[in-house]
Amino acid sequence: MRNCVRPNIRALTAYAPPWTGLDRTQYLRLDLNENTRALPPEIRPVLERLLSSGAASRYPEYRAFMPRLAQQVGVAEENLIITNGSDQGIEILLRAFLNPGDGMVVAQPEFPIFSHVAQVIGARVQGVPFDANMIFPTEAFLDAIDHQTKLIVLINPNNPTGSTIPLEVIREVLTRHPHLPVLLDEAYYEFTGVTCVKWMEEFKNLIIVRTFSKAFAMAGLRLGYVIAPAELIQELNKIRGPFDVNACAVAVADAQLDLPHALHYVEEVMTRGKPFTENALREMHIPFYPGAANFMLVEPKDRDGVVIHMKQNGILVRPMVAPALVKTFRLTIGPLEEMERFVGVIRGYVEATK
Ligand SMILES: Cc1ncc(COP(=O)(O)O)c(C=O)c1O
């Protein structure tokens, strides 16, 4: 039957998470840009209610949650669709806009789901390399948009490079191409505080994708959302299944919207864990690319040696495989105590290999 599968799918490789086969729970996981803490204790009764009320046995309902999310985001309910992780938001948007052969412009190396889904569709990825310092390649990006381009992708900040796109560049793209959809991925919005959501009224071609996976510690529950003009949301509703987002994810997200300390983790990471790590790396003369969110690319002299040493000491980091990044690993930044542990281990390696 394999031969019955479309050839472009057969040619693809399945996405394999790093450290496949390893029991990651035994490690400090600084490899997947997750929130490294458990959900707040207030969430336990929410899950208990979900079970005892029978809500988990029924198909999920989103009626009560949507206006609350809309209020939180600052848009109307009709401008939102929730998705099974923002991965699904990305997937339905690409399926909505791209036919086989159409072009999608994106700066690379980028979050791999974009190119993967484009290839599943049979669309053409018009990749534009970041410059050597991982700076967004504005000129080349604008030049790459041509008559075959049917979707423009901006990831701000980008994963894995951590690079930001200046707001004036985003504005320039939106203004120059008012008839092309511009998908802006804001997965790390809570860490940067930078968003273009206030431009939704002004630019009808602006579509924003966000997630509860990172700041809200819900990567395992899977909840993302798309912010877009109402008539586009209606089209996306035809692609997403009616029950694709599970009841548990909605209940937990809903409860977190009311928790004043839900985002304390973000503050801890950005104001303590991150400056501490950057200072320590500088002090050890280990080059890194400062990222805007809760992760960064680190480029030690002996990348593989460091990654193995980390693992032997109970810490997972992510060695990058993209040709431009093979000398780096991506480090997720957690709260101070975790980063102290990371710095202690890398310092041990540096001293032992002097
Ligand atoms: C830039 C970016 N977008 C989207 C996602 C997908 O997140 P999720 O599907 O968990 O919402 C990620 C996850 O790492 C990401 O880094």
The ligand as an SDF file (V2000), in Angstrom:
LIG
                    3D

 16 16  0  0  0  0  0  0  0  0999 V2000
    7.7340   29.2740   16.7970 C   0  0  0  0  0  0  0  0  0  0  0  0
    6.8340   28.1510   17.2320 C   0  0  0  0  0  0  0  0  0  0  0  0
    5.5900   28.1030   16.7430 N   0  0  0  0  0  0  0  0  0  0  0  0
    4.7430   27.1230   17.1000 C   0  0  0  0  0  0  0  0  0  0  0  0
    5.1350   26.1210   17.9630 C   0  0  0  0  0  0  0  0  0  0  0  0
    4.1680   25.0160   18.2550 C   0  0  0  0  0  0  0  0  0  0  0  0
    3.7360   24.9830   19.5480 O   0  0  0  0  0  0  0  0  0  0  0  0
    2.4680   24.1650   19.9750 P   0  0  0  0  0  0  0  0  0  0  0  0
    2.0230   23.3040   18.8290 O   0  0  0  0  0  0  0  0  0  0  0  0
    2.8840   23.3820   21.1560 O   0  0  0  0  0  0  0  0  0  0  0  0
    1.4160   25.1920   20.2910 O   0  0  0  0  0  0  0  0  0  0  0  0
    6.4230   26.1310   18.5070 C   0  0  0  0  0  0  0  0  0  0  0  0
    6.8690   25.0520   19.4130 C   0  0  0  0  0  0  0  0  0  0  0  0
    8.0010   24.8700   19.7150 O   0  0  0  0  0  0  0  0  0  0  0  0
    7.2940   27.1740   18.1250 C   0  0  0  0  0  0  0  0  0  0  0  0
    8.5430   27.2470   18.6070 O   0  0  0  0  0  0  0  0  0  0  0  0
  1  2  1  0
  2  3  1  0
  2 15  2  0
  3  4  2  0
  4  5  1  0
  5  6  1  0
  5 12  2  0
  6  7  1  0
  7  8  1  0
  8  9  2  0
  8 10  1  0
  8 11  1  0
 12 13  1  0
 12 15  1  0
 13 14  2  0
 15 16  1  0
M  END
$$$$
